Amino acid sequence: MADSRSRARILVVGAGPAGLATAIEARLRGLTVRVIDRRLPPIDKPCGEGLMPDGLSRLVSMGVRLGADDLSPIRGIRYVDGSTVAEAEFPGSRGAGIRRLRLHRALVGRAEELGAELSWGVELLDMEAHRGTCRLRAVDDRAEQTVEAEFMVVADGLRSPTRASLGLESPDKPEPEWRRYGARRHYRIAPWTDHVEVYWSDRAEAYVTPVAPDEVGVAVLWGGRKASFQTLVDELPELASRLRDARVISKLSGIGPLRRRALSVVKGRAALVGDAAGYVDAITGEGLSVAFHQAGALAEAMARGDLRGYAKAYPSIVRLPNAMTELMLLLERRPWLRRRAIRALSKAPAVFERFLAVHCRHRSAGSLIPVAPRLLRHLLL
Ligand SMILES: Cc1cc2nc3c(=O)[nH]c(=O)nc-3n(C[C@H](O)[C@H](O)[C@H](O)COP(=O)(O)OP(=O)(O)OC[C@H]3O[C@@H](n4cnc5c(N)ncnc54)[C@H](O)[C@@H]3O)c2cc1C
């Protein structure tokens, strides 16, 4: 087996959205980057495919070119719980639905244009965080090489074997009944909505995202035991009737358990980014936006030559999204409270809009204080 040695200023492991965004941000700061992924592009993944407005504007600021054909504008969020409907619009700019394959192509295009070196079909075998070495293997001919890097970026996704091999996997695991899973499928049907619609049942939520003029993506999230996608959709009569005559046009693809925690996002010369850095749940649909914010902070720290800057910035990037996610999970686990909350939001749309503005980083969390009594009143009525 051939074994060669090379050097890289930055080696990024994983060319998903987080790894590619980090490579783009690093190149924008003039750093030399090599990115590897064990798969071949374009890479798909189970995802709701909704981009929050701040995620979309991060893509624009990275110079990622997305045409009108790639994006389906999204005006806001709509919750559907039986006959109760609550909806709110994003403040300021719109979000978008985008097929992961198109997003991947656009990110790859921008990274290449900026001069990042992208190696496909190459997997990480092991990483030595303190020495700054990675052992890689080409998937097709199994040739091995050792790369010495000043910084190593771990962007290998939710299950991140690298996080575990660096000793950064948190031992805390949710009990089986609290484990959550996600799956998605696409349907050939003209979108009937310009919102991300979230349909709630007592054991699942389904996210409908328009992703093309004749296509919607449906992502289902649920907790506890394994369940069939179709059964979960059938338990949502409003959604099931919409999809009844629509043709399924993508393979069912799922992932889980979702909750993962890293003990630290920096170790030696390695930094974790995206889902590899820790993930609570997909219930708020903002993993991509959060990953793009992290990518900017990580590239900035590498440009300054010190990963401690990233370790310091990281908590402030994830604090609010994680708090919102935990709040939503609280509702998800208590159907009576969820029903009350959605009913309250349907009666107080301005309060829902304020929540969404906080969620989109448009307003501070403190701006919820003046509207809290109104929400409480509707909750108690
Ligand atoms: C059901 C569901 C719905 C979601 N809905 C939304 C949504 O609507 N909006 C949103 O913003 N977010 C959503 N998310 C979250 C979003 O999908 C993730 O946050 C995002 O994909 C994270 O990107 P990533 O680059 O960190 O990981 P990934 O996209 O998983 O990329 C990791 C990459 O690493 C590569 N890799 C792994 N191991 C190795 C190795 N050893 N060597 C080389 N390469 C390797 C993989 O091939 C892969 O390409 C959802 C998630 C789920 C599960």
PDBQT file of the ligand as one rigid body, heavy atoms in Angstrom, charges set to zero:
ROOT
HETATM    1  C1  LIG A 401     -34.266  15.550   9.508  1.00  0.00    +0.000 C 
HETATM    2  C2  LIG A 401     -33.421  16.801   9.550  1.00  0.00    +0.000 A 
HETATM    3  C3  LIG A 401     -33.949  17.994   9.111  1.00  0.00    +0.000 A 
HETATM    4  C4  LIG A 401     -33.150  19.148   9.120  1.00  0.00    +0.000 A 
HETATM    5  N1  LIG A 401     -33.684  20.306   8.655  1.00  0.00    +0.000 NA
HETATM    6  C5  LIG A 401     -32.921  21.416   8.583  1.00  0.00    +0.000 A 
HETATM    7  C6  LIG A 401     -33.420  22.613   7.999  1.00  0.00    +0.000 A 
HETATM    8  O1  LIG A 401     -34.546  22.673   7.507  1.00  0.00    +0.000 OA
HETATM    9  N2  LIG A 401     -32.613  23.704   7.979  1.00  0.00    +0.000 N 
HETATM   10  C7  LIG A 401     -31.355  23.688   8.502  1.00  0.00    +0.000 A 
HETATM   11  O2  LIG A 401     -30.671  24.717   8.472  1.00  0.00    +0.000 OA
HETATM   12  N3  LIG A 401     -30.845  22.557   9.049  1.00  0.00    +0.000 NA
HETATM   13  C8  LIG A 401     -31.587  21.425   9.089  1.00  0.00    +0.000 A 
HETATM   14  N4  LIG A 401     -31.063  20.271   9.605  1.00  0.00    +0.000 N 
HETATM   15  C9  LIG A 401     -29.681  20.277  10.104  1.00  0.00    +0.000 C 
HETATM   16  C10 LIG A 401     -28.655  20.245   8.965  1.00  0.00    +0.000 C 
HETATM   17  O3  LIG A 401     -28.991  19.222   8.062  1.00  0.00    +0.000 OA
HETATM   18  C11 LIG A 401     -27.262  20.003   9.544  1.00  0.00    +0.000 C 
HETATM   19  O4  LIG A 401     -27.039  20.895  10.603  1.00  0.00    +0.000 OA
HETATM   20  C12 LIG A 401     -26.177  20.176   8.484  1.00  0.00    +0.000 C 
HETATM   21  O5  LIG A 401     -26.287  19.192   7.498  1.00  0.00    +0.000 OA
HETATM   22  C13 LIG A 401     -24.789  20.059   9.127  1.00  0.00    +0.000 C 
HETATM   23  O6  LIG A 401     -23.804  20.068   8.127  1.00  0.00    +0.000 OA
HETATM   24  P1  LIG A 401     -22.367  19.438   8.400  1.00  0.00    +0.000 P 
HETATM   25  O7  LIG A 401     -21.503  19.915   7.289  1.00  0.00    +0.000 OA
HETATM   26  O8  LIG A 401     -21.947  19.702   9.805  1.00  0.00    +0.000 OA
HETATM   27  O9  LIG A 401     -22.562  17.852   8.315  1.00  0.00    +0.000 OA
HETATM   28  P2  LIG A 401     -22.900  16.919   7.059  1.00  0.00    +0.000 P 
HETATM   29  O10 LIG A 401     -23.783  17.607   6.120  1.00  0.00    +0.000 OA
HETATM   30  O11 LIG A 401     -23.366  15.627   7.650  1.00  0.00    +0.000 OA
HETATM   31  O12 LIG A 401     -21.492  16.683   6.336  1.00  0.00    +0.000 OA
HETATM   32  C14 LIG A 401     -20.493  15.853   6.887  1.00  0.00    +0.000 C 
HETATM   33  C15 LIG A 401     -19.591  15.379   5.767  1.00  0.00    +0.000 C 
HETATM   34  O13 LIG A 401     -18.475  14.673   6.331  1.00  0.00    +0.000 OA
HETATM   35  C16 LIG A 401     -18.154  13.567   5.479  1.00  0.00    +0.000 C 
HETATM   36  N5  LIG A 401     -17.412  12.581   6.290  1.00  0.00    +0.000 N 
HETATM   37  C17 LIG A 401     -17.855  11.885   7.368  1.00  0.00    +0.000 A 
HETATM   38  N6  LIG A 401     -16.871  11.093   7.854  1.00  0.00    +0.000 NA
HETATM   39  C18 LIG A 401     -15.778  11.289   7.058  1.00  0.00    +0.000 A 
HETATM   40  C19 LIG A 401     -14.445  10.757   7.038  1.00  0.00    +0.000 A 
HETATM   41  N7  LIG A 401     -14.016   9.857   7.949  1.00  0.00    +0.000 N 
HETATM   42  N8  LIG A 401     -13.597  11.168   6.090  1.00  0.00    +0.000 NA
HETATM   43  C20 LIG A 401     -13.997  12.078   5.144  1.00  0.00    +0.000 A 
HETATM   44  N9  LIG A 401     -15.241  12.620   5.116  1.00  0.00    +0.000 NA
HETATM   45  C21 LIG A 401     -16.127  12.243   6.062  1.00  0.00    +0.000 A 
HETATM   46  C22 LIG A 401     -19.522  13.075   5.006  1.00  0.00    +0.000 C 
HETATM   47  O14 LIG A 401     -19.401  12.334   3.809  1.00  0.00    +0.000 OA
HETATM   48  C23 LIG A 401     -20.285  14.397   4.821  1.00  0.00    +0.000 C 
HETATM   49  O15 LIG A 401     -20.205  14.888   3.486  1.00  0.00    +0.000 OA
HETATM   50  C24 LIG A 401     -31.827  19.103   9.623  1.00  0.00    +0.000 A 
HETATM   51  C25 LIG A 401     -31.305  17.891  10.069  1.00  0.00    +0.000 A 
HETATM   52  C26 LIG A 401     -32.083  16.751  10.040  1.00  0.00    +0.000 A 
HETATM   53  C27 LIG A 401     -31.495  15.461  10.531  1.00  0.00    +0.000 C 
ENDROOT
TORSDOF 0
